[in-house]
Amino acid sequence: MTPTRKVYYLSSCDTCQRILHELKVLEDFTFQDVKEEPICETDLEQLKNVTGKYELLFNKRSKLYKERQLNEKDLTENDYKDLILEHYTFLKRPILVIDDHVVLGNATKIIKETRKHL
């Protein structure tokens, strides 16, 4: 992955906003609202190369995940990839790319992990 500083987030998500506010030091980051500008296959592939799995990038808390009863299916890595590319809600967020590190999700430990790389 080319060294970069990027945030994939959802502007309407209060949790994303809270985390970005708490981190404060993100002036040199590029921000991509995944609802307005969905992640492209190339970027998703780069994230997968760092994390090792599409499943780790997949949001299993999504309303759509439950509505489609995907939790009752055995999804493959290709299924996870296709679903993320199909609809922004399936991408876990926020995702922070800090050079060669990818920080996923919204737990308190994520904020601590992110601060180590800033």
Backbone as XML, in Angstrom:
<?xml version="1.0"?>
<chain id="A" units="angstrom">
  <residue number="1" name="MET">
    <atom name="N" x="0.846" y="-1.173" z="0.000"/>
    <atom name="CA" x="0.000" y="0.000" z="0.000"/>
    <atom name="C" x="0.890" y="1.234" z="0.000"/>
  </residue>
  <residue number="2" name="THR">
    <atom name="N" x="0.624" y="2.168" z="-0.869"/>
    <atom name="CA" x="1.382" y="3.411" z="-0.931"/>
    <atom name="C" x="1.176" y="4.182" z="0.366"/>
  </residue>
  <residue number="3" name="PRO">
    <atom name="N" x="2.273" y="4.697" z="0.967"/>
    <atom name="CA" x="2.102" y="5.465" z="2.207"/>
    <atom name="C" x="1.093" y="6.589" z="2.000"/>
  </residue>
  <residue number="4" name="THR">
    <atom name="N" x="0.125" y="6.631" z="2.880"/>
    <atom name="CA" x="-0.947" y="7.609" z="2.770"/>
    <atom name="C" x="-1.622" y="7.772" z="4.120"/>
  </residue>
  <residue number="5" name="ARG">
    <atom name="N" x="-2.433" y="8.779" z="4.228"/>
    <atom name="CA" x="-3.230" y="9.000" z="5.431"/>
    <atom name="C" x="-4.644" y="9.303" z="4.967"/>
  </residue>
  <residue number="6" name="LYS">
    <atom name="N" x="-5.521" y="8.351" z="5.235"/>
    <atom name="CA" x="-6.879" y="8.465" z="4.715"/>
    <atom name="C" x="-7.870" y="7.932" z="5.737"/>
  </residue>
  <residue number="7" name="VAL">
    <atom name="N" x="-9.063" y="8.520" z="5.737"/>
    <atom name="CA" x="-10.140" y="8.069" z="6.609"/>
    <atom name="C" x="-11.349" y="7.739" z="5.744"/>
  </residue>
  <residue number="8" name="TYR">
    <atom name="N" x="-11.841" y="6.515" z="5.891"/>
    <atom name="CA" x="-13.103" y="6.118" z="5.286"/>
    <atom name="C" x="-14.131" y="6.200" z="6.406"/>
  </residue>
  <residue number="9" name="TYR">
    <atom name="N" x="-15.167" y="6.993" z="6.217"/>
    <atom name="CA" x="-16.132" y="7.210" z="7.286"/>
    <atom name="C" x="-17.510" y="7.474" z="6.687"/>
  </residue>
  <residue number="10" name="LEU">
    <atom name="N" x="-18.490" y="7.611" z="7.569"/>
    <atom name="CA" x="-19.843" y="7.955" z="7.161"/>
    <atom name="C" x="-20.203" y="9.239" z="7.888"/>
  </residue>
  <residue number="11" name="SER">
    <atom name="N" x="-20.441" y="10.304" z="7.149"/>
    <atom name="CA" x="-20.671" y="11.615" z="7.768"/>
    <atom name="C" x="-21.923" y="11.654" z="8.631"/>
  </residue>
  <residue number="12" name="SER">
    <atom name="N" x="-22.884" y="10.800" z="8.358"/>
    <atom name="CA" x="-24.111" y="10.770" z="9.154"/>
    <atom name="C" x="-24.010" y="9.864" z="10.379"/>
  </residue>
  <residue number="13" name="CYS">
    <atom name="N" x="-22.864" y="9.264" z="10.598"/>
    <atom name="CA" x="-22.659" y="8.346" z="11.723"/>
    <atom name="C" x="-22.101" y="9.116" z="12.919"/>
  </residue>
  <residue number="14" name="ASP">
    <atom name="N" x="-22.870" y="9.170" z="13.995"/>
    <atom name="CA" x="-22.435" y="9.884" z="15.201"/>
    <atom name="C" x="-21.157" y="9.293" z="15.779"/>
  </residue>
  <residue number="15" name="THR">
    <atom name="N" x="-21.028" y="7.982" z="15.728"/>
    <atom name="CA" x="-19.830" y="7.337" z="16.265"/>
    <atom name="C" x="-18.596" y="7.734" z="15.469"/>
  </residue>
  <residue number="16" name="CYS">
    <atom name="N" x="-18.704" y="7.752" z="14.153"/>
    <atom name="CA" x="-17.579" y="8.205" z="13.317"/>
    <atom name="C" x="-17.211" y="9.639" z="13.677"/>
  </residue>
  <residue number="17" name="GLN">
    <atom name="N" x="-18.207" y="10.499" z="13.798"/>
    <atom name="CA" x="-17.952" y="11.902" z="14.129"/>
    <atom name="C" x="-17.269" y="12.030" z="15.488"/>
  </residue>
  <residue number="18" name="ARG">
    <atom name="N" x="-17.740" y="11.247" z="16.475"/>
    <atom name="CA" x="-17.146" y="11.291" z="17.812"/>
    <atom name="C" x="-15.672" y="10.883" z="17.769"/>
  </residue>
  <residue number="19" name="ILE">
    <atom name="N" x="-15.381" y="9.803" z="17.084"/>
    <atom name="CA" x="-14.002" y="9.312" z="17.008"/>
    <atom name="C" x="-13.110" y="10.322" z="16.299"/>
  </residue>
  <residue number="20" name="LEU">
    <atom name="N" x="-13.570" y="10.851" z="15.195"/>
    <atom name="CA" x="-12.765" y="11.833" z="14.463"/>
    <atom name="C" x="-12.543" y="13.085" z="15.308"/>
  </residue>
  <residue number="21" name="HIS">
    <atom name="N" x="-13.538" y="13.471" z="16.077"/>
    <atom name="CA" x="-13.397" y="14.626" z="16.969"/>
    <atom name="C" x="-12.378" y="14.336" z="18.078"/>
  </residue>
  <residue number="22" name="GLU">
    <atom name="N" x="-12.434" y="13.131" z="18.641"/>
    <atom name="CA" x="-11.505" y="12.754" z="19.715"/>
    <atom name="C" x="-10.061" y="12.702" z="19.225"/>
  </residue>
  <residue number="23" name="LEU">
    <atom name="N" x="-9.860" y="12.288" z="17.996"/>
    <atom name="CA" x="-8.496" y="12.160" z="17.476"/>
    <atom name="C" x="-7.870" y="13.510" z="17.124"/>
  </residue>
  <residue number="24" name="LYS">
    <atom name="N" x="-8.670" y="14.460" z="16.710"/>
    <atom name="CA" x="-8.267" y="15.851" z="16.457"/>
    <atom name="C" x="-7.101" y="16.066" z="15.506"/>
  </residue>
  <residue number="25" name="VAL">
    <atom name="N" x="-6.096" y="15.226" z="15.507"/>
    <atom name="CA" x="-4.872" y="15.464" z="14.738"/>
    <atom name="C" x="-4.956" y="14.895" z="13.324"/>
  </residue>
  <residue number="26" name="LEU">
    <atom name="N" x="-6.011" y="15.151" z="12.646"/>
    <atom name="CA" x="-6.206" y="14.517" z="11.345"/>
    <atom name="C" x="-6.165" y="15.519" z="10.191"/>
  </residue>
  <residue number="27" name="GLU">
    <atom name="N" x="-5.491" y="16.648" z="10.384"/>
    <atom name="CA" x="-5.453" y="17.677" z="9.338"/>
    <atom name="C" x="-4.840" y="17.177" z="8.038"/>
  </residue>
  <residue number="28" name="ASP">
    <atom name="N" x="-3.859" y="16.308" z="8.132"/>
    <atom name="CA" x="-3.160" y="15.852" z="6.928"/>
    <atom name="C" x="-3.782" y="14.589" z="6.315"/>
  </residue>
  <residue number="29" name="PHE">
    <atom name="N" x="-5.001" y="14.260" z="6.719"/>
    <atom name="CA" x="-5.693" y="13.090" z="6.200"/>
    <atom name="C" x="-6.638" y="13.484" z="5.072"/>
  </residue>
  <residue number="30" name="THR">
    <atom name="N" x="-6.834" y="12.553" z="4.148"/>
    <atom name="CA" x="-7.872" y="12.677" z="3.133"/>
    <atom name="C" x="-9.098" y="11.965" z="3.689"/>
  </residue>
  <residue number="31" name="PHE">
    <atom name="N" x="-10.253" y="12.604" z="3.580"/>
    <atom name="CA" x="-11.485" y="12.022" z="4.098"/>
    <atom name="C" x="-12.371" y="11.577" z="2.947"/>
  </residue>
  <residue number="32" name="GLN">
    <atom name="N" x="-12.913" y="10.364" z="3.089"/>
    <atom name="CA" x="-13.825" y="9.839" z="2.076"/>
    <atom name="C" x="-15.105" y="9.380" z="2.760"/>
  </residue>
  <residue number="33" name="ASP">
    <atom name="N" x="-16.179" y="10.118" z="2.527"/>
    <atom name="CA" x="-17.497" y="9.736" z="3.025"/>
    <atom name="C" x="-17.996" y="8.612" z="2.114"/>
  </residue>
  <residue number="34" name="VAL">
    <atom name="N" x="-18.078" y="7.407" z="2.655"/>
    <atom name="CA" x="-18.360" y="6.235" z="1.821"/>
    <atom name="C" x="-19.784" y="6.204" z="1.268"/>
  </residue>
  <residue number="35" name="LYS">
    <atom name="N" x="-20.660" y="7.025" z="1.821"/>
    <atom name="CA" x="-22.008" y="7.115" z="1.251"/>
    <atom name="C" x="-21.988" y="7.985" z="-0.005"/>
  </residue>
  <residue number="36" name="GLU">
    <atom name="N" x="-21.240" y="9.072" z="0.053"/>
    <atom name="CA" x="-21.143" y="9.993" z="-1.080"/>
    <atom name="C" x="-20.193" y="9.480" z="-2.162"/>
  </residue>
  <residue number="37" name="GLU">
    <atom name="N" x="-19.137" y="8.825" z="-1.725"/>
    <atom name="CA" x="-18.127" y="8.292" z="-2.649"/>
    <atom name="C" x="-17.759" y="6.877" z="-2.200"/>
  </residue>
  <residue number="38" name="PRO">
    <atom name="N" x="-18.522" y="5.880" z="-2.654"/>
    <atom name="CA" x="-18.270" y="4.501" z="-2.222"/>
    <atom name="C" x="-16.826" y="4.074" z="-2.496"/>
  </residue>
  <residue number="39" name="ILE">
    <atom name="N" x="-16.360" y="3.168" z="-1.676"/>
    <atom name="CA" x="-14.997" y="2.664" z="-1.844"/>
    <atom name="C" x="-14.897" y="1.936" z="-3.185"/>
  </residue>
  <residue number="40" name="CYS">
    <atom name="N" x="-13.798" y="2.133" z="-3.870"/>
    <atom name="CA" x="-13.594" y="1.454" z="-5.154"/>
    <atom name="C" x="-12.905" y="0.108" z="-4.902"/>
  </residue>
  <residue number="41" name="GLU">
    <atom name="N" x="-12.953" y="-0.730" z="-5.898"/>
    <atom name="CA" x="-12.384" y="-2.074" z="-5.770"/>
    <atom name="C" x="-10.880" y="-2.029" z="-5.487"/>
  </residue>
  <residue number="42" name="THR">
    <atom name="N" x="-10.172" y="-1.105" z="-6.112"/>
    <atom name="CA" x="-8.723" y="-0.991" z="-5.905"/>
    <atom name="C" x="-8.402" y="-0.647" z="-4.452"/>
  </residue>
  <residue number="43" name="ASP">
    <atom name="N" x="-9.107" y="0.341" z="-3.897"/>
    <atom name="CA" x="-8.874" y="0.721" z="-2.498"/>
    <atom name="C" x="-9.244" y="-0.411" z="-1.553"/>
  </residue>
  <residue number="44" name="LEU">
    <atom name="N" x="-10.349" y="-1.081" z="-1.838"/>
    <atom name="CA" x="-10.772" y="-2.201" z="-1.001"/>
    <atom name="C" x="-9.731" y="-3.312" z="-1.031"/>
  </residue>
  <residue number="45" name="GLU">
    <atom name="N" x="-9.203" y="-3.590" z="-2.199"/>
    <atom name="CA" x="-8.159" y="-4.618" z="-2.345"/>
    <atom name="C" x="-6.915" y="-4.238" z="-1.544"/>
  </residue>
  <residue number="46" name="GLN">
    <atom name="N" x="-6.537" y="-2.965" z="-1.572"/>
    <atom name="CA" x="-5.375" y="-2.512" z="-0.797"/>
    <atom name="C" x="-5.615" y="-2.687" z="0.698"/>
  </residue>
  <residue number="47" name="LEU">
    <atom name="N" x="-6.810" y="-2.356" z="1.154"/>
    <atom name="CA" x="-7.135" y="-2.547" z="2.572"/>
    <atom name="C" x="-7.083" y="-4.026" z="2.940"/>
  </residue>
  <residue number="48" name="LYS">
    <atom name="N" x="-7.607" y="-4.862" z="2.068"/>
    <atom name="CA" x="-7.600" y="-6.311" z="2.314"/>
    <atom name="C" x="-6.175" y="-6.852" z="2.366"/>
  </residue>
  <residue number="49" name="ASN">
    <atom name="N" x="-5.295" y="-6.320" z="1.533"/>
    <atom name="CA" x="-3.903" y="-6.771" z="1.535"/>
    <atom name="C" x="-3.224" y="-6.478" z="2.869"/>
  </residue>
  <residue number="50" name="VAL">
    <atom name="N" x="-3.634" y="-5.405" z="3.527"/>
    <atom name="CA" x="-3.053" y="-5.065" z="4.833"/>
    <atom name="C" x="-3.724" y="-5.861" z="5.949"/>
  </residue>
  <residue number="51" name="THR">
    <atom name="N" x="-5.062" y="-5.965" z="5.917"/>
    <atom name="CA" x="-5.783" y="-6.643" z="7.002"/>
    <atom name="C" x="-5.792" y="-8.156" z="6.853"/>
  </residue>
  <residue number="52" name="GLY">
    <atom name="N" x="-5.638" y="-8.639" z="5.616"/>
    <atom name="CA" x="-5.605" y="-10.079" z="5.385"/>
    <atom name="C" x="-6.932" y="-10.694" z="4.972"/>
  </residue>
  <residue number="53" name="LYS">
    <atom name="N" x="-8.050" y="-10.015" z="5.267"/>
    <atom name="CA" x="-9.362" y="-10.586" z="4.957"/>
    <atom name="C" x="-10.377" y="-9.487" z="4.677"/>
  </residue>
  <residue number="54" name="TYR">
    <atom name="N" x="-11.261" y="-9.756" z="3.739"/>
    <atom name="CA" x="-12.391" y="-8.854" z="3.515"/>
    <atom name="C" x="-13.340" y="-8.897" z="4.709"/>
  </residue>
  <residue number="55" name="GLU">
    <atom name="N" x="-13.436" y="-10.055" z="5.329"/>
    <atom name="CA" x="-14.347" y="-10.195" z="6.469"/>
    <atom name="C" x="-14.023" y="-9.190" z="7.573"/>
  </residue>
  <residue number="56" name="LEU">
    <atom name="N" x="-12.756" y="-8.884" z="7.769"/>
    <atom name="CA" x="-12.372" y="-7.913" z="8.798"/>
    <atom name="C" x="-12.828" y="-6.499" z="8.450"/>
  </residue>
  <residue number="57" name="LEU">
    <atom name="N" x="-13.075" y="-6.238" z="7.187"/>
    <atom name="CA" x="-13.526" y="-4.922" z="6.722"/>
    <atom name="C" x="-15.051" y="-4.834" z="6.660"/>
  </residue>
  <residue number="58" name="PHE">
    <atom name="N" x="-15.708" y="-5.928" z="6.974"/>
    <atom name="CA" x="-17.156" y="-6.042" z="6.806"/>
    <atom name="C" x="-17.887" y="-5.681" z="8.097"/>
  </residue>
  <residue number="59" name="ASN">
    <atom name="N" x="-18.942" y="-4.887" z="7.961"/>
    <atom name="CA" x="-19.731" y="-4.431" z="9.097"/>
    <atom name="C" x="-20.901" y="-5.389" z="9.352"/>
  </residue>
  <residue number="60" name="LYS">
    <atom name="N" x="-20.732" y="-6.267" z="10.321"/>
    <atom name="CA" x="-21.785" y="-7.234" z="10.645"/>
    <atom name="C" x="-22.870" y="-6.631" z="11.536"/>
  </residue>
  <residue number="61" name="ARG">
    <atom name="N" x="-22.725" y="-5.362" z="11.903"/>
    <atom name="CA" x="-23.760" y="-4.688" z="12.684"/>
    <atom name="C" x="-24.733" y="-3.923" z="11.786"/>
  </residue>
  <residue number="62" name="SER">
    <atom name="N" x="-24.488" y="-3.951" z="10.514"/>
    <atom name="CA" x="-25.312" y="-3.222" z="9.553"/>
    <atom name="C" x="-26.764" y="-3.706" z="9.585"/>
  </residue>
  <residue number="63" name="LYS">
    <atom name="N" x="-27.675" y="-2.761" z="9.499"/>
    <atom name="CA" x="-29.104" y="-3.079" z="9.447"/>
    <atom name="C" x="-29.399" y="-3.965" z="8.235"/>
  </residue>
  <residue number="64" name="LEU">
    <atom name="N" x="-28.773" y="-3.661" z="7.128"/>
    <atom name="CA" x="-28.974" y="-4.424" z="5.899"/>
    <atom name="C" x="-28.486" y="-5.875" z="6.048"/>
  </residue>
  <residue number="65" name="TYR">
    <atom name="N" x="-27.433" y="-6.064" z="6.822"/>
    <atom name="CA" x="-26.903" y="-7.406" z="7.086"/>
    <atom name="C" x="-27.981" y="-8.262" z="7.745"/>
  </residue>
  <residue number="66" name="LYS">
    <atom name="N" x="-28.682" y="-7.683" z="8.691"/>
    <atom name="CA" x="-29.742" y="-8.407" z="9.400"/>
    <atom name="C" x="-30.982" y="-8.556" z="8.528"/>
  </residue>
  <residue number="67" name="GLU">
    <atom name="N" x="-31.343" y="-7.489" z="7.822"/>
    <atom name="CA" x="-32.534" y="-7.545" z="6.965"/>
    <atom name="C" x="-32.423" y="-8.626" z="5.900"/>
  </residue>
  <residue number="68" name="ARG">
    <atom name="N" x="-31.257" y="-8.786" z="5.349"/>
    <atom name="CA" x="-31.040" y="-9.809" z="4.311"/>
    <atom name="C" x="-30.740" y="-11.182" z="4.908"/>
  </residue>
  <residue number="69" name="GLN">
    <atom name="N" x="-30.720" y="-11.257" z="6.225"/>
    <atom name="CA" x="-30.437" y="-12.492" z="6.959"/>
    <atom name="C" x="-29.099" y="-13.103" z="6.556"/>
  </residue>
  <residue number="70" name="LEU">
    <atom name="N" x="-28.152" y="-12.233" z="6.303"/>
    <atom name="CA" x="-26.820" y="-12.698" z="5.914"/>
    <atom name="C" x="-26.113" y="-13.393" z="7.075"/>
  </residue>
  <residue number="71" name="ASN">
    <atom name="N" x="-26.531" y="-13.059" z="8.297"/>
    <atom name="CA" x="-25.942" y="-13.704" z="9.470"/>
    <atom name="C" x="-26.271" y="-15.195" z="9.523"/>
  </residue>
  <residue number="72" name="GLU">
    <atom name="N" x="-27.242" y="-15.627" z="8.744"/>
    <atom name="CA" x="-27.621" y="-17.041" z="8.708"/>
    <atom name="C" x="-26.941" y="-17.796" z="7.568"/>
  </residue>
  <residue number="73" name="LYS">
    <atom name="N" x="-26.116" y="-17.090" z="6.811"/>
    <atom name="CA" x="-25.449" y="-17.702" z="5.658"/>
    <atom name="C" x="-23.956" y="-17.839" z="5.925"/>
  </residue>
  <residue number="74" name="ASP">
    <atom name="N" x="-23.347" y="-18.800" z="5.255"/>
    <atom name="CA" x="-21.893" y="-18.954" z="5.308"/>
    <atom name="C" x="-21.301" y="-18.137" z="4.167"/>
  </residue>
  <residue number="75" name="LEU">
    <atom name="N" x="-20.851" y="-16.941" z="4.489"/>
    <atom name="CA" x="-20.317" y="-16.052" z="3.467"/>
    <atom name="C" x="-18.846" y="-16.355" z="3.199"/>
  </residue>
  <residue number="76" name="THR">
    <atom name="N" x="-18.465" y="-16.273" z="1.944"/>
    <atom name="CA" x="-17.069" y="-16.466" z="1.550"/>
    <atom name="C" x="-16.377" y="-15.106" z="1.508"/>
  </residue>
  <residue number="77" name="GLU">
    <atom name="N" x="-15.085" y="-15.110" z="1.344"/>
    <atom name="CA" x="-14.334" y="-13.861" z="1.201"/>
    <atom name="C" x="-14.838" y="-13.067" z="-0.004"/>
  </residue>
  <residue number="78" name="ASN">
    <atom name="N" x="-15.144" y="-13.761" z="-1.099"/>
    <atom name="CA" x="-15.684" y="-13.071" z="-2.280"/>
    <atom name="C" x="-17.052" y="-12.469" z="-1.997"/>
  </residue>
  <residue number="79" name="ASP">
    <atom name="N" x="-17.865" y="-13.154" z="-1.183"/>
    <atom name="CA" x="-19.164" y="-12.598" z="-0.794"/>
    <atom name="C" x="-18.965" y="-11.294" z="-0.030"/>
  </residue>
  <residue number="80" name="TYR">
    <atom name="N" x="-18.052" y="-11.302" z="0.933"/>
    <atom name="CA" x="-17.781" y="-10.089" z="1.714"/>
    <atom name="C" x="-17.330" y="-8.950" z="0.799"/>
  </residue>
  <residue number="81" name="LYS">
    <atom name="N" x="-16.432" y="-9.260" z="-0.107"/>
    <atom name="CA" x="-15.937" y="-8.245" z="-1.038"/>
    <atom name="C" x="-17.079" y="-7.678" z="-1.880"/>
  </residue>
  <residue number="82" name="ASP">
    <atom name="N" x="-17.861" y="-8.555" z="-2.477"/>
    <atom name="CA" x="-18.956" y="-8.119" z="-3.345"/>
    <atom name="C" x="-19.987" y="-7.287" z="-2.586"/>
  </residue>
  <residue number="83" name="LEU">
    <atom name="N" x="-20.304" y="-7.696" z="-1.368"/>
    <atom name="CA" x="-21.282" y="-6.956" z="-0.569"/>
    <atom name="C" x="-20.766" y="-5.564" z="-0.205"/>
  </residue>
  <residue number="84" name="ILE">
    <atom name="N" x="-19.499" y="-5.466" z="0.166"/>
    <atom name="CA" x="-18.913" y="-4.158" z="0.494"/>
    <atom name="C" x="-18.966" y="-3.243" z="-0.719"/>
  </residue>
  <residue number="85" name="LEU">
    <atom name="N" x="-18.647" y="-3.781" z="-1.879"/>
    <atom name="CA" x="-18.678" y="-2.973" z="-3.102"/>
    <atom name="C" x="-20.110" y="-2.632" z="-3.527"/>
  </residue>
  <residue number="86" name="GLU">
    <atom name="N" x="-21.051" y="-3.476" z="-3.147"/>
    <atom name="CA" x="-22.457" y="-3.263" z="-3.509"/>
    <atom name="C" x="-23.094" y="-2.120" z="-2.720"/>
  </residue>
  <residue number="87" name="HIS">
    <atom name="N" x="-22.800" y="-2.045" z="-1.410"/>
    <atom name="CA" x="-23.483" y="-1.045" z="-0.581"/>
    <atom name="C" x="-22.560" y="-0.560" z="0.533"/>
  </residue>
  <residue number="88" name="TYR">
    <atom name="N" x="-22.480" y="0.755" z="0.670"/>
    <atom name="CA" x="-21.560" y="1.377" z="1.633"/>
    <atom name="C" x="-21.777" y="0.912" z="3.068"/>
  </residue>
  <residue number="89" name="THR">
    <atom name="N" x="-22.988" y="0.534" z="3.412"/>
    <atom name="CA" x="-23.278" y="0.170" z="4.798"/>
    <atom name="C" x="-22.532" y="-1.093" z="5.244"/>
  </residue>
  <residue number="90" name="PHE">
    <atom name="N" x="-22.064" y="-1.882" z="4.289"/>
    <atom name="CA" x="-21.347" y="-3.104" z="4.634"/>
    <atom name="C" x="-19.871" y="-2.864" z="4.964"/>
  </residue>
  <residue number="91" name="LEU">
    <atom name="N" x="-19.373" y="-1.670" z="4.739"/>
    <atom name="CA" x="-17.976" y="-1.365" z="5.068"/>
    <atom name="C" x="-17.886" y="-0.926" z="6.522"/>
  </residue>
  <residue number="92" name="LYS">
    <atom name="N" x="-17.060" y="-1.614" z="7.284"/>
    <atom name="CA" x="-16.839" y="-1.235" z="8.680"/>
    <atom name="C" x="-16.290" y="0.181" z="8.708"/>
  </residue>
  <residue number="93" name="ARG">
    <atom name="N" x="-16.663" y="0.937" z="9.738"/>
    <atom name="CA" x="-16.202" y="2.317" z="9.799"/>
    <atom name="C" x="-16.095" y="2.795" z="11.231"/>
  </residue>
  <residue number="94" name="PRO">
    <atom name="N" x="-15.288" y="3.796" z="11.422"/>
    <atom name="CA" x="-14.375" y="4.358" z="10.442"/>
    <atom name="C" x="-13.198" y="3.428" z="10.186"/>
  </residue>
  <residue number="95" name="ILE">
    <atom name="N" x="-12.559" y="3.636" z="9.057"/>
    <atom name="CA" x="-11.305" y="2.958" z="8.739"/>
    <atom name="C" x="-10.278" y="4.056" z="8.554"/>
  </residue>
  <residue number="96" name="LEU">
    <atom name="N" x="-9.200" y="3.959" z="9.307"/>
    <atom name="CA" x="-8.114" y="4.930" z="9.182"/>
    <atom name="C" x="-6.904" y="4.241" z="8.590"/>
  </residue>
  <residue number="97" name="VAL">
    <atom name="N" x="-6.404" y="4.794" z="7.511"/>
    <atom name="CA" x="-5.179" y="4.299" z="6.883"/>
    <atom name="C" x="-4.087" y="5.279" z="7.277"/>
  </residue>
  <residue number="98" name="ILE">
    <atom name="N" x="-3.105" y="4.759" z="8.001"/>
    <atom name="CA" x="-1.998" y="5.594" z="8.472"/>
    <atom name="C" x="-0.721" y="4.941" z="7.973"/>
  </residue>
  <residue number="99" name="ASP">
    <atom name="N" x="-0.250" y="5.439" z="6.840"/>
    <atom name="CA" x="0.914" y="4.874" z="6.164"/>
    <atom name="C" x="0.665" y="3.400" z="5.875"/>
  </residue>
  <residue number="100" name="ASP">
    <atom name="N" x="1.382" y="2.476" z="6.517"/>
    <atom name="CA" x="1.175" y="1.059" z="6.214"/>
    <atom name="C" x="0.329" y="0.357" z="7.274"/>
  </residue>
  <residue number="101" name="HIS">
    <atom name="N" x="-0.402" y="1.126" z="8.082"/>
    <atom name="CA" x="-1.289" y="0.563" z="9.104"/>
    <atom name="C" x="-2.737" y="0.860" z="8.735"/>
  </residue>
  <residue number="102" name="VAL">
    <atom name="N" x="-3.620" y="-0.081" z="9.066"/>
    <atom name="CA" x="-5.051" y="0.121" z="8.890"/>
    <atom name="C" x="-5.697" y="-0.108" z="10.244"/>
  </residue>
  <residue number="103" name="VAL">
    <atom name="N" x="-6.465" y="0.890" z="10.696"/>
    <atom name="CA" x="-7.154" y="0.805" z="11.977"/>
    <atom name="C" x="-8.649" y="0.768" z="11.684"/>
  </residue>
  <residue number="104" name="LEU">
    <atom name="N" x="-9.316" y="-0.281" z="12.194"/>
    <atom name="CA" x="-10.718" y="-0.539" z="11.865"/>
    <atom name="C" x="-11.638" y="-0.378" z="13.057"/>
  </residue>
  <residue number="105" name="GLY">
    <atom name="N" x="-12.806" y="0.177" z="12.821"/>
    <atom name="CA" x="-13.866" y="0.118" z="13.801"/>
    <atom name="C" x="-13.928" y="1.269" z="14.771"/>
  </residue>
  <residue number="106" name="ASN">
    <atom name="N" x="-14.764" y="1.082" z="15.808"/>
    <atom name="CA" x="-15.081" y="2.200" z="16.667"/>
    <atom name="C" x="-14.932" y="1.930" z="18.159"/>
  </residue>
  <residue number="107" name="ALA">
    <atom name="N" x="-14.259" y="0.884" z="18.534"/>
    <atom name="CA" x="-14.058" y="0.600" z="19.952"/>
    <atom name="C" x="-13.036" y="1.570" z="20.545"/>
  </residue>
  <residue number="108" name="THR">
    <atom name="N" x="-13.082" y="1.747" z="21.858"/>
    <atom name="CA" x="-12.149" y="2.638" z="22.548"/>
    <atom name="C" x="-10.712" y="2.243" z="22.262"/>
  </residue>
  <residue number="109" name="LYS">
    <atom name="N" x="-10.445" y="0.936" z="22.192"/>
    <atom name="CA" x="-9.077" y="0.483" z="21.919"/>
    <atom name="C" x="-8.606" y="0.937" z="20.540"/>
  </residue>
  <residue number="110" name="ILE">
    <atom name="N" x="-9.554" y="1.152" z="19.628"/>
    <atom name="CA" x="-9.209" y="1.623" z="18.285"/>
    <atom name="C" x="-8.617" y="3.026" z="18.358"/>
  </residue>
  <residue number="111" name="ILE">
    <atom name="N" x="-9.211" y="3.865" z="19.180"/>
    <atom name="CA" x="-8.704" y="5.230" z="19.331"/>
    <atom name="C" x="-7.288" y="5.196" z="19.895"/>
  </residue>
  <residue number="112" name="LYS">
    <atom name="N" x="-7.059" y="4.360" z="20.885"/>
    <atom name="CA" x="-5.713" y="4.229" z="21.468"/>
    <atom name="C" x="-4.721" y="3.719" z="20.429"/>
  </residue>
  <residue number="113" name="GLU">
    <atom name="N" x="-5.126" y="2.726" z="19.654"/>
    <atom name="CA" x="-4.265" y="2.161" z="18.607"/>
    <atom name="C" x="-3.929" y="3.228" z="17.568"/>
  </residue>
  <residue number="114" name="THR">
    <atom name="N" x="-4.917" y="4.006" z="17.207"/>
    <atom name="CA" x="-4.716" y="5.055" z="16.211"/>
    <atom name="C" x="-3.716" y="6.085" z="16.704"/>
  </residue>
  <residue number="115" name="ARG">
    <atom name="N" x="-3.841" y="6.492" z="17.938"/>
    <atom name="CA" x="-2.934" y="7.508" z="18.497"/>
    <atom name="C" x="-1.479" y="7.056" z="18.444"/>
  </residue>
  <residue number="116" name="LYS">
    <atom name="N" x="-1.235" y="5.752" z="18.552"/>
    <atom name="CA" x="0.141" y="5.238" z="18.491"/>
    <atom name="C" x="0.788" y="5.506" z="17.139"/>
  </residue>
  <residue number="117" name="HIS">
    <atom name="N" x="-0.025" y="5.585" z="16.101"/>
    <atom name="CA" x="0.502" y="5.723" z="14.743"/>
    <atom name="C" x="0.458" y="7.150" z="14.209"/>
  </residue>
  <residue number="118" name="LEU">
    <atom name="N" x="-0.095" y="8.063" z="14.982"/>
    <atom name="CA" x="-0.187" y="9.456" z="14.521"/>
    <atom name="C" x="1.097" y="10.211" z="14.763"/>
  </residue>
</chain>
